[in-house]
Amino acid sequence: MIYTVTLNPSLDYIVSVEDFKLGLTNRTSTELILPGGKGINVSTVLDNLGIESTALGFVAGFTGDEIVRRVEAIHVRSEFIRVEKGISRINVKLRSVDGTEINGMGPEIGAEAWECLMEKLDRLCEGDLLVLAGSIPPSLPDDIYSRMMERLEDRGILTVVDATGNLLLDTLSHHPFLIKPNNHELGALFDAELSTRETVVPYAKELQTRGARNVLVSMGGEGAVLVAEDGQVYLSPAPEGTVVNSVGAGDSMVAGFLAGWMEKAEYRHAFYMGLAAGSASAFSEYLATGAEVEKLYRSLTECEN
């Protein structure tokens, strides 16, 4: 079973505004509300690819109720823990001004709620897969992912970490099966600008020397790079297509990679499934469907051959 953890889920309010102007009243031309958070996105795409998962995390207030309702409406199993202080986030994503977002803080997570989550994770056993993805509420310490992995150590559980900065680096000593920075996040770790697939490789290998088993780097329109545990390096440009909505593309890449790995336990297949899923989401209004991923996967592997 795959379990995804989103410690700070959200309602994503995704809007387009024509000719956006600071300091003036702007009106939306399109609007979309979705349950947000990297782990939730991974679970959603896994479900679209026919793979069951359980979404875990914390929710609070009326926004938390709506997150749960919307997650269950898309047939993703959830076991969110409700907390009393604060409300779950509303994140505003301005689609027409690329990369512009306003993200909320999230609720306060107390010791009792935290222990409740850990008790759920204690049920995981050998062969299960745990995805730790995204930012954390301000009330939790920066090494929280590392603490979670330490508690589950030596139980044969594969872990995936999609995070930034020290939140990611602190997990490397626990040998995550997969980490998935993008090229900008990877560059920030080493104070380097990484704009081509080739420049990414040595820095991804450095994270391997620090403990990561596999390093998958998403690069938007430049494609992706996988430095695999077996010593192979896979590089590929992105498939051709028009970017409609980049929200969730990196999370979709994680889901596609895991789906590919579960299917064949082969890194090449997992890599191209990940790239296909990430691109399919970027080319879609919402997250990638199974048919969209399959179509792009065929185009990528046929081009390689």
Helices and strands as residue ranges (DSSP letters): E 2-6, E 10-16, E 30-36, H 38-48, E 53-59, H 61-73, E 77-78, E 81-82, E 89-94, E 100-102, H 111-121, E 129-133, H 144-151, E 158-162, H 165-169, G 172-174, E 178-179, H 183-190, H 197-209, E 215-218, G 220-222, E 224-227, E 233-236, H 249-264, H 267-282, H 290-304
